[in-house]
Amino acid sequence: MKDFIRLLKRFVPPYTKYLGLHILMTILSALLTLISFASIQPILKILFKMDEMTYTVYRNFDFHFFHFSSWQEMISAFENNFYVYIHEIVQMRGGSYVLVLLGLFLIVTTILRTAAMYFSFYFMIPLRTGIVRDIRNQINDKIVSLPLSFFSEERKGDILARISGDVNEVESSVMSSLDMMFKNPILIIIYLVGMLIISWQLTIFVFVLLPVAGYIMGQIGKKLKKRSFLGQQQWGILMSQVEETLGGLRIIKAFNAENKISERFHSTNDGFRKITNRIFRRQQLAHPMSELLGTVTIAVVIWYGGSLILSNSSSIDAAGFMYYLGIFYMLINPAKELSKSVYSIQKGLASMERVDKILKAETNIKDPVHPLPIHLNEKIEYRNVCFKYHEKWVIKGVDLEIPKGKTLALVGQSGSGKSTMVDLLPRFYDVQKGQITIDGIDIRDARVQDVRSLMGIVNQEAILFNDTFFNNIAFGVKHAAFKEVEDAAKIANAHEFIIQSEKGYDTNIGDRGCKLSGGQRQRISIARAVLKNPPILILDEATSALDTESERLVQDALEKLMASRTTIVIAHRLSTIRNADMICVMHEGKIVERGIHEELLALNGYYSKLCEMQSF
């Protein structure tokens, strides 16, 4: 329950108004229930003539509570005067007339009670839906803000499972039980107070049995939460396999691996089913357990209450006992709902733990307390830069200077550290040793957004969104004019195929640009970089996956984009970086050679071997 209270403290404060109104309506509903059931006693006494109605006025009840020495005396006075009044009406109008009045009273109070109950649900709905919305918003905002290192250690499918399955579980389990958790304790407390007023002896039994029942439910709930957590983990593994299958269908089919993938999925899915079976079976214990405990409690109350009446050892009479049983019957339903909601909440809290792995993940790429302004007027410099993933150093003491307006090319075998060098500049990762500076200012001393605003990136795989040509090119640029987008597309050699599409710049390009060829996707990403007009350009294998014709068009677009910009190029195809102002050859995290194309060939070292391999 502590976890549930912490969850409420995190998400409920913006909706305290709705919660207050919900509690107010619940209290009103419970009080009206007690009042409406109070009509049972005089009805029974009239119908069964349980006494001769020989009440005498004890004292005029004028609502001045301080006239009475105790609340029991006040209640006795009220009851005395009420029955005197009923007795007089029976004498004057007859019992049938009084029954009609009492029936109308019961109907009116029931209407008011059900209206109060409806409004208690009415005010809870904005709280429930608002909290779920806030959780989804927080997850999305956190995912956007987390560093890339977080996602390199997490399965993408598992993250998707947390956003979809786990949040849905929180919504269906925890949020749907919120009103039960607030409403039912209030009803139980008010009903117990009413029962105490009628007969404290009988109510003692309820106080004894409820903690026992609560303990039993709590123990079962803890085991349910543990198994629910395992179930959600298994669901994350299942979603990861689906995501891998969708992303690798071409390879799966090419290697005739359909049966292998199916067997792996079937095995994981069967494990998920077994865990789910155990969870649901334990969850279904809530209803029969509450039924059993409720029946035992009623049996004890009837036995003990009957004993009190038969032995005349209590002030309660038969009509009062029926009223007591009526209230107790009303108590059982919220007690059962409370027990079921405890089960449901335990299941939802297990999902919330998985969601919190995202929400509470540490963001190590942070803005400084007092950020410095940063601009590129002179140079970018790597000073003794070191970086490692886990325990393996992938960049080892690199020193590098890139003057403004020059083009630097990074070449080397796969795994030599080229992409990591580039990822350190926009602070996708932070260096562990050394520093990277722009005009002498450490990029960690400036705001992350300011550093990245200086850069445009074109990757090997064009990252596009399921949107129009216009919105993909204008991505990241506020209030881009159509003429600006069109000019950027022309520079990137994309304008012609865009205007030939069905709706021109308003044509949707599909999921990840699936309606376009590889060369077209790359030119759209180049147009996006052109529109941003950054002083620093990063090209990561921008032409390696293209055919000759597409490469020519893309290379032409890149040359236009690179004009008068500081550019860092990563390329396997050495033909694309021959004209770079400086070429750095990387090997096992170090720069082993640097110079222009002719100088490096003359060294007859790493670069020369790379050229020979490509020529071969």
Secondary structure, DSSP 4 states (H G I P E B T S, - for coil): -HHHHHHHHHHSGGGHHHHHHHHHHHHHHHHHHHHHHTTHHHHHHHHHT-S-----------S-GGGSSSHHHHHHHHHHHHHHHHHHHHHHH-HHHHHHHHHHHHHHHHHHHHHHHHHHHHHHHHHHHHHHHHHHHHHHHHHHHS-HHHHHSS-HHHHHHIIIIIHHHIIIIIGGGHHHHHHHHHHHHHHHHHHHHH-HHHHHHHHHHHHHHHHHHHHHHHHHHHHHHHHHHHHHHHHHHHHHHHHTHHHHHHTT-HHHHHHHHHHHHHHHHHHHHHHHHHHTTHHHHHHHHHHHHHHHHHHHHHHHHHHT-SS--HHHHHHHHHHHHHHHHHHHHHHHHHHHHHHHHHHHHHHHHHHT----S---SSPPP---SSEEEEEEEEEEETTEEEEEEEEEEEETT-EEEEEESTTSSHHHHHHHTTTSS--SEEEEEETTEEGGGS-HHHHHTTEEEE-SS----SSBHHHHHTTT-TT--HHHHHHHHHHTT-HHHHHTSTTGGG-B--GGGTTS-HHHHHHHHHHHHHHH--SEEEEESTTTTS-HHHHHHHHHHHHHHHTTSEEEEE-S-GGGSTT-SEEEEEETTEEEEEE-HHHHHHHTSHHHHHHHHHH-
